[in-house]
Amino acid sequence: MSWTDRFAGIVAVSVAIAIGGCGNGSQEPSDAPDAQSDVDDDAAPGSGAGCEVVDGSLTIESAQAWQDFVDSGCDEVAGNLVIEGIDDDAPAELAQAAVEEVADDLRISWNDALTNLDGLSSLTSVGGDIIIGQNDILENVDGLDSVTDLDGGLSVTANQALANLDGLGSITDPLPYLTVRNNQALENVDGLGSITEVSGTLLIEENTNLVSVEGLGSLTQVGGDMSISDNDALTNLDGTESLTQVDQTLWIESNNALTDIEGLGSLQEVGWDLRIMNNDDLPECLAEELAAQVDVGSVVAIAGNDADAEC
């Protein structure tokens, strides 16, 4: 492959986000076709012989653009890695890339044709947030199972075919926030089992088919608000037994099938409000028992549950 052909492939990936080129991270980026040190003419595509670092952020908007990135062999993105708008005619799978580190955010969103993230299986470190949202046919996130170092928060929203979060099980760092919202096929959050602390807000909301939160079994403390709300199939809160403290408001609201909250039996303190409301099948006496055991800093609001049920 000639330098001209290879250079055109890399530019096709980088133009959309003006990354300034692939390099070794120590040189000024060059637009000149004679920047021969960046890519070796004799190297096979994807060998990684020519590119170590993408000097800036990178946006991928098609399966072909991803393939061009794979062929570059880069193992680090020095800014954000954004994969969005992949809407090819056929369902798309990401080929295996060499990338091991993203310095800032990993954003995977608005991809109508993306089915999995297997092409990211070498990724171990993300310096910002992981945001996965609005991917209509994304079935799993197993390709992220090597990520052990996450410095930012985690958001998984509106992925209508996503059945589980199993690929997130290696993330152990305390998170500044955690959002799992409006994933209509999601049945459990077992992939979150290594997370022990969320320093900010934790939201588990609007997941129509969620039947279990046992994946929260290692969680001990939430530093902001915590909401488990509008999950129509959730019947209990088993899996929250390790939780002892919520620093701001705890919302348990509008879970229409919820009948049991004994999983919160270890909860000792809620810094602001405790609000257990509009859970049609939850015996109100169970909500009152929980409120009696917890030190609540401000308002206790219990209403709209099953006031006639016995405990």
Beta strands, then each sheet from edge to edge (+ up, - down):
strand 1: 22-23
strand 2: 53-54
strand 3: 58-60
strand 4: 76-77
strand 5: 81-84
strand 6: 101-102
strand 7: 106-109
strand 8: 125-126
strand 9: 130-133
strand 10: 149-150
strand 11: 154-157
strand 12: 178-181
strand 13: 197-198
strand 14: 202-205
strand 15: 221-222
strand 16: 226-229
strand 17: 245-246
strand 18: 250-253
strand 19: 269-270
strand 20: 274-277
strand 21: 295-296
strand 22: 300-303
sheet 1: 1+ 2- 4- 6- 8- 10-
sheet 2: 3+ 5+ 7+ 9+ 11+ 12+ 14+ 16+ 18+ 20+ 22+
sheet 3: 13+ 15+ 17+ 19+ 21+
end
